[in-house]
Amino acid sequence: MKTAGEILKEKKKNVGSLITVPADSTLFEALQVMAKNNIGAVLVRDARDAIVGIWTERDLVHNSAKDGFDCRKSRVRDHMTTQLKWAQHTDSVYNLMDKFLGMKLRHLLIKKNDEYIGMLSSGDVLKALLVEKNRELKEVTTIVGWEYYENWKVE
């Protein structure tokens, strides 16, 4: 069964490392980074390069509904989520899906040895879960098919 680390390794073949923006960036600048990288969330780093938050598409929807909102003037630090949710790199695809559903998340940071090594989306995990379920189905079908054949053998 795949782990968060294995899913992340496959994803990193197509995507580079963690994509971040400085906390003092405008929301418009963050949107440009997201559009350029075709992603739905960016991690926010402070002046020491520590990851201190996340800003997502959902945040944009909630922010833009406020009176006087201007994404060209608003700073990421004022609108980011600071309570970061994460999973261990050893968590199974099933544990990851439980976290996404239980916490109603779309993005989850992955940690290894107290360091963030990547971020997975619910889509990344759903894809891995479907592959796992397909593998399980093939395995069960093979077992059931073989047992059926064995029961009808003529001796």
C-alpha positions in Angstrom: 0.0 0.0 0.0 1.4 3.4 -1.0 2.5 5.9 1.6 2.5 9.7 1.5 6.2 9.7 0.8 5.8 7.4 -2.2 2.9 9.4 -3.7 4.9 12.6 -3.2 8.0 11.0 -4.9 5.8 10.2 -8.0 4.3 13.7 -8.0 7.7 15.3 -7.8 8.6 13.8 -11.1 6.1 16.2 -12.6 6.4 19.1 -10.1 9.4 20.6 -8.4 9.8 21.3 -4.7 7.4 23.2 -2.4 6.1 26.3 -4.0 6.1 29.2 -1.6 5.5 33.0 -1.5 6.9 35.5 1.0 4.3 36.5 3.7 4.5 40.2 2.6 3.5 39.3 -1.0 0.2 40.6 -2.3 -2.6 38.2 -2.9 -2.3 39.1 -6.6 1.3 38.0 -6.6 0.3 34.7 -4.9 -2.4 34.2 -7.5 0.2 34.7 -10.3 2.5 32.0 -8.7 -0.5 29.7 -8.4 -1.6 30.2 -12.0 2.0 29.8 -13.3 2.4 26.5 -11.5 -1.2 25.3 -12.1 -1.7 24.7 -8.4 -4.6 25.5 -5.9 -2.5 26.5 -2.9 0.8 28.2 -2.0 2.8 27.9 1.2 3.8 31.1 2.9 7.3 31.6 4.3 8.6 34.3 6.7 11.8 36.3 6.5 13.7 33.3 7.9 12.3 31.1 5.1 10.2 29.1 7.6 6.8 27.9 6.4 4.3 29.9 8.5 1.0 29.4 6.6 -0.9 28.4 3.5 -3.1 30.4 1.2 -5.6 28.6 -1.1 -8.2 29.1 -3.8 -10.9 28.7 -1.1 -9.2 31.5 0.9 -9.5 33.7 -2.2 -13.3 33.0 -2.4 -13.8 33.9 1.2 -11.5 36.9 1.1 -13.1 38.4 -2.1 -16.5 38.3 -0.5 -15.4 41.0 2.0 -16.2 44.7 1.4 -13.3 46.7 0.1 -11.2 43.6 -0.7 -8.4 44.3 -3.2 -6.1 41.5 -4.1 -3.5 43.9 -5.4 -3.2 45.6 -2.0 -4.0 42.8 0.5 -1.0 40.9 1.9 -0.9 37.1 2.1 0.1 37.3 5.8 -3.2 39.0 6.6 -5.3 36.2 4.9 -3.3 33.0 5.2 -4.2 30.0 7.3 -1.6 29.6 10.0 -2.8 26.3 11.6 -1.0 24.0 9.2 -2.3 20.4 8.8 0.2 17.7 8.0 0.7 14.0 7.8 3.8 11.8 8.2 5.5 10.6 5.1 4.8 7.0 6.3 1.0 7.5 6.4 -0.9 5.1 4.2 -3.2 6.3 1.4 -6.1 5.2 3.6 -4.9 7.3 6.5 -4.4 10.3 4.2 -7.9 10.0 2.8 -9.3 9.9 6.4 -7.5 13.1 7.1 -8.7 14.8 4.0 -12.3 13.8 4.7 -12.2 14.2 8.5 -10.7 17.7 8.4 -12.4 18.8 5.2 -9.1 19.6 3.6 -7.9 19.9 0.0 -4.2 20.3 0.7 -2.0 18.5 3.3 1.6 19.0 4.1 3.8 16.0 4.4 6.5 15.8 7.1 9.6 13.7 7.5 11.8 14.1 10.5 10.1 17.4 11.6 10.6 18.9 8.2 8.0 19.6 5.5 9.0 17.7 2.4 6.0 18.3 0.2 2.3 18.9 -0.1 -0.4 16.6 -1.5 -3.8 17.6 -2.8 -6.9 15.5 -2.2 -6.8 14.7 -5.9 -3.3 13.3 -5.6 -4.5 11.0 -2.8 -7.7 10.1 -4.6 -5.7 9.0 -7.6 -3.4 6.8 -5.5 -6.4 5.4 -3.7 -8.1 4.4 -7.0 -4.9 2.7 -8.1 -4.7 0.8 -4.8 -8.4 -0.2 -5.0 -7.9 -1.5 -8.6 -4.9 -3.5 -7.4 -6.9 -5.0 -4.6 -9.8 -5.8 -6.9 -7.5 -7.6 -9.3 -6.0 -9.6 -6.4 -9.4 -10.7 -5.1 -10.6 -11.5 -8.6 -7.6 -13.7 -9.1 -8.1 -15.5 -5.8 -11.8 -16.0 -6.4 -11.3 -17.2 -10.0 -8.6 -19.7 -8.9 -10.8 -21.1 -6.0 -13.7 -21.5 -8.4 -11.5 -23.5 -10.8 -10.0 -25.6 -8.0 -13.5 -26.6 -6.7 -14.5 -28.0 -10.1 -11.4 -30.0 -10.7 -12.1 -33.6 -11.7 -10.0 -36.2 -9.9 
